[in-house]
Amino acid sequence: RPAALLTFDPHPRAFFAPDRPHFRLTPEPVKLKVAARCGLDAVFLRRFDAALAATSARTFVEDLLARDLGATSLVVGPDFHFGRGREGSPAVLRELAAGFGIAVTIAEAVASGSEPISSSRIRALLAEGRVAEANALLGYRWFVSGPVIHGAKLGRTLGFPTANLALDPGCGLAHGIYAVRAAIAPGTIVDGVASFGRRPTFDDGPPLLETYLFDWSGDLYGRSIEVEFLALIRREAKFADADALVRQMRTDEADARRILAAAPPEPPSFIG
């Protein structure tokens, strides 16, 4: 049988608490890319809405898994819950699925050191700028995806033109300067240095990811690109003037080039 992933959008946390930003490690475009790189044959994206939230655990199995998807085997994690009020657990799933001839495998939690690997643990590392450690737990380099948008053109006036992405408002990545790689077209990956933050030297505006691509020039506006993070160089800081910032940016570029030149092949890259 084909192997497929069943996932939901929006994230249930975003549905139940829309006013509380949620840091999603894998927004849908990223999730689809990761699923393809993992060798899955398909992804079923189910809208999470009021009707689904009110669905009982039994109906979830009977209608969605057995009737709609025709599943013959399921694999879930040890903390998987489903159905109205999270009434369904892995044990409940196994019991209900058996009635439809569906086998259930409950995967064991995977640990690193003395702690289990979890999305909350990885989000906490990214919030501290510890991207190398987060990547090791993910098993691939964490990346973001989106269309290049117009900015204030400040980087161009400073001699560092950037490709700008507006990340999800819930993105909890630490504000700072990062050594990155960007996939700007299929098979075209360019090293760079990126700033994620509010530009405190200038406007202290909404968070923006601004990526300076090394030894490359061209028009990327409107094109969707992917940016993966390898290391935090420094935290975001406010400088006395533009000249002081440019001097620091030159140092950041040199640091990023050094880091990228020495970057190990693992964990693997999923961009491009």
C-alpha positions as CSV (number, residue, x, y, z in Angstrom):
1,R,0.0,0.0,0.0
2,P,1.2,3.6,-0.5
3,A,2.5,5.3,2.6
4,A,0.9,8.6,3.4
5,L,0.8,11.3,6.1
6,L,-2.4,12.6,7.5
7,T,-2.1,16.1,8.9
8,F,-4.3,19.1,9.8
9,D,-4.4,22.8,9.0
10,P,-4.7,25.1,10.8
11,H,-2.9,23.6,13.8
12,P,-5.4,22.7,16.5
13,R,-3.8,25.1,18.9
14,A,-4.3,27.9,16.4
15,F,-8.0,26.9,16.0
16,F,-8.7,26.8,19.7
17,A,-6.6,29.9,20.6
18,P,-6.4,32.1,17.5
19,D,-5.2,35.1,19.5
20,R,-2.2,33.3,20.8
21,P,0.6,33.0,18.2
22,H,1.8,29.4,17.9
23,F,5.4,28.7,16.7
24,R,5.0,26.0,14.1
25,L,8.2,24.1,13.3
26,T,6.8,22.8,10.0
27,P,4.2,25.1,8.3
28,E,2.4,23.3,5.4
29,P,4.9,24.1,2.6
30,V,7.8,22.9,4.8
31,K,5.9,19.8,5.9
32,L,5.1,18.8,2.3
33,K,8.8,19.2,1.4
34,V,9.9,17.1,4.4
35,A,7.3,14.4,3.7
36,A,8.5,14.1,0.1
37,R,12.2,13.9,1.2
38,C,11.2,11.1,3.6
39,G,9.8,9.0,0.8
40,L,6.1,9.3,1.5
41,D,3.8,8.7,-1.4
42,A,1.1,11.3,-0.4
43,V,0.0,13.8,2.2
44,F,-3.7,14.1,3.2
45,L,-4.3,17.6,4.4
46,R,-7.5,17.8,6.4
47,R,-9.0,21.2,7.4
48,F,-9.3,21.5,11.2
49,D,-12.5,23.2,11.8
50,A,-15.4,23.2,14.3
51,A,-17.0,20.1,12.7
52,L,-13.7,18.1,13.1
53,A,-13.2,19.4,16.6
54,A,-16.7,18.1,17.5
55,T,-16.1,14.7,15.9
56,S,-16.0,11.8,18.4
57,A,-13.1,9.4,18.4
58,R,-15.2,6.6,17.0
59,T,-16.5,8.7,14.1
60,F,-13.0,9.9,13.4
61,V,-11.8,6.3,12.9
62,E,-15.0,5.1,11.2
63,D,-15.5,8.0,8.8
64,L,-12.1,9.6,8.2
65,L,-9.7,6.7,8.5
66,A,-11.7,3.7,7.5
67,R,-14.2,5.1,5.0
68,D,-12.5,8.1,3.4
69,L,-8.9,7.0,3.4
70,G,-9.3,3.3,3.3
71,A,-6.4,2.9,5.8
72,T,-5.1,-0.6,6.5
73,S,-2.4,0.3,8.9
74,L,-1.7,3.3,11.1
75,V,1.5,4.5,12.9
76,V,1.1,7.1,15.7
77,G,3.3,8.5,18.5
78,P,2.8,7.6,22.1
79,D,1.2,10.9,23.0
80,F,-1.2,11.0,20.0
81,H,-4.7,12.2,20.9
82,F,-7.7,12.7,18.7
83,G,-11.5,13.2,18.7
84,R,-13.8,15.5,20.7
85,G,-12.1,16.8,23.8
86,R,-9.0,14.7,23.0
87,E,-10.9,11.6,24.1
88,G,-9.0,9.3,21.8
89,S,-5.6,8.0,23.0
90,P,-3.2,5.5,21.2
91,A,-4.9,2.6,23.2
92,V,-8.4,3.8,22.2
93,L,-7.2,4.1,18.6
94,R,-5.9,0.5,18.6
95,E,-9.2,-0.7,20.0
96,L,-11.5,1.2,17.6
97,A,-9.3,0.5,14.5
98,A,-9.4,-3.2,15.2
99,G,-13.1,-3.2,14.5
100,F,-12.4,-2.1,10.9
101,G,-9.4,-4.4,10.4
102,I,-6.9,-1.6,10.7
103,A,-3.6,-2.4,12.4
104,V,-2.1,0.2,14.7
105,T,1.6,0.6,15.5
106,I,2.4,2.9,18.5
107,A,5.9,4.2,17.9
108,E,8.1,4.6,21.0
109,A,9.3,8.0,22.0
110,V,12.8,8.9,20.6
111,A,15.2,10.4,23.1
112,S,18.4,12.4,22.9
113,G,20.4,12.1,26.1
114,S,18.1,11.8,29.0
115,E,15.2,13.7,27.5
116,P,12.7,12.7,24.8
117,I,12.8,14.6,21.5
118,S,9.7,16.8,21.2
119,S,8.5,19.7,19.2
120,S,8.5,21.9,22.4
121,R,12.1,21.0,23.1
122,I,13.1,21.9,19.6
123,R,11.1,25.2,19.6
124,A,12.9,26.1,22.9
125,L,16.3,25.6,21.3
126,L,15.4,27.7,18.3
127,A,14.1,30.4,20.6
128,E,17.6,30.5,22.2
129,G,19.3,30.6,18.8
130,R,20.7,27.1,19.3
131,V,20.0,26.0,15.7
132,A,22.7,23.4,15.5
133,E,21.2,21.5,18.5
134,A,17.7,21.9,17.1
135,N,18.8,20.5,13.8
136,A,20.4,17.5,15.4
137,L,17.1,16.7,17.1
138,L,15.1,17.3,13.9
139,G,17.3,15.1,11.8
140,Y,17.6,17.8,9.1
141,R,18.5,21.5,9.0
142,W,15.5,23.6,10.1
143,F,14.3,25.8,7.2
144,V,11.6,28.3,6.3
145,S,9.9,28.9,3.0
146,G,8.1,31.9,1.4
147,P,7.9,34.5,-1.4
148,V,10.5,37.2,-1.5
149,I,8.9,40.5,-0.7
150,H,9.9,44.2,-1.1
151,G,11.4,45.8,2.0
152,A,12.7,49.3,2.7
153,K,15.8,48.6,0.5
154,L,18.1,49.5,3.5
155,G,20.4,46.6,2.8
156,R,21.0,47.8,-0.8
157,T,21.9,51.3,0.3
158,L,24.4,49.7,2.8
159,G,26.0,47.5,0.2
160,F,24.3,44.3,1.4
161,P,21.2,43.7,-0.8
162,T,18.9,41.2,0.8
163,A,16.1,38.8,-0.1
164,N,13.3,39.4,2.4
165,L,10.8,36.9,3.8
166,A,7.9,37.7,6.2
167,L,7.8,34.7,8.5
168,D,4.7,33.6,10.3
169,P,3.9,36.0,13.3
170,G,4.2,33.0,15.6
171,C,7.8,32.3,14.6
172,G,9.8,32.1,17.8
173,L,13.3,32.0,16.3
174,A,15.7,34.1,18.3
175,H,16.3,37.5,16.8
176,G,19.9,37.6,15.5
177,I,22.3,37.1,12.7
178,Y,22.7,33.6,11.2
179,A,24.9,31.6,8.8
180,V,22.4,30.2,6.3
181,R,22.0,28.5,2.9
182,A,19.2,29.4,0.5
183,A,17.6,27.5,-2.3
184,I,16.6,30.2,-4.8
185,A,15.7,27.8,-7.6
186,P,15.6,24.0,-8.1
187,G,19.1,22.8,-7.7
188,T,20.5,26.3,-7.0
189,I,21.7,26.7,-3.4
190,V,23.6,29.8,-2.3
191,D,25.4,30.5,0.9
192,G,24.6,33.6,2.9
193,V,24.1,35.5,6.1
194,A,20.7,36.4,7.4
195,S,19.2,38.8,9.9
196,F,16.0,37.9,11.6
197,G,14.6,40.6,13.8
198,R,13.2,44.2,14.0
199,R,16.1,46.3,12.7
200,P,16.5,48.3,15.9
201,T,19.2,50.6,14.4
202,F,16.5,51.9,11.9
203,D,12.8,51.3,12.6
204,D,12.3,48.5,15.2
205,G,9.5,47.3,12.9
206,P,7.8,43.9,12.5
207,P,10.1,40.9,12.4
208,L,11.6,40.2,9.0
209,L,14.1,37.7,7.7
210,E,16.6,39.5,5.5
211,T,19.1,37.2,3.7
212,Y,22.3,38.5,2.0
213,L,23.4,35.9,-0.6
214,F,27.1,35.6,-1.2
215,D,28.5,36.2,-4.7
216,W,25.1,36.3,-6.3
217,S,23.0,39.0,-7.9
218,G,19.6,39.0,-9.5
219,D,15.9,39.7,-9.1
220,L,14.1,37.3,-6.7
221,Y,10.9,39.4,-5.9
222,G,7.8,37.2,-5.9
223,R,9.8,34.0,-6.2
224,S,9.5,31.4,-3.4
225,I,12.8,30.5,-1.8
226,E,13.8,28.3,1.1
227,V,16.3,29.3,3.8
228,E,18.0,26.9,6.2
229,F,19.8,27.8,9.3
230,L,23.2,26.4,10.4
231,A,24.4,28.6,13.2
232,L,23.7,31.8,15.2
233,I,26.5,34.3,14.8
234,R,25.3,36.9,17.2
235,R,22.1,38.4,18.7
236,E,20.4,41.3,17.2
237,A,21.8,44.7,18.4
238,K,21.3,48.4,18.0
239,F,24.2,50.4,16.6
240,A,25.0,54.1,16.9
241,D,24.8,54.7,13.2
242,A,24.8,53.0,9.8
243,D,28.6,53.1,9.5
244,A,28.9,51.1,12.7
245,L,26.4,48.6,11.5
246,V,28.1,48.2,8.1
247,R,31.4,47.4,9.9
248,Q,29.7,44.8,12.0
249,M,28.0,43.4,8.9
250,R,31.3,42.8,7.2
251,T,32.5,40.9,10.2
252,D,29.2,38.9,10.2
253,E,29.8,38.0,6.6
254,A,33.3,36.8,7.3
255,D,32.1,34.7,10.2
256,A,29.3,33.2,8.1
257,R,31.6,32.3,5.3
258,R,33.9,30.6,7.8
259,I,31.1,28.7,9.5
260,L,29.6,27.5,6.2
261,A,33.0,26.4,4.8
262,A,33.5,24.2,7.8
263,A,29.9,23.0,8.1
264,P,29.6,19.2,8.4
265,P,27.3,17.3,6.0
266,E,25.1,16.1,8.8
267,P,22.3,16.6,9.6
268,P,21.2,16.6,5.9
269,S,19.7,19.5,4.0
270,F,16.1,19.3,2.8
271,I,16.1,22.4,0.7
272,G,16.6,22.7,-3.1
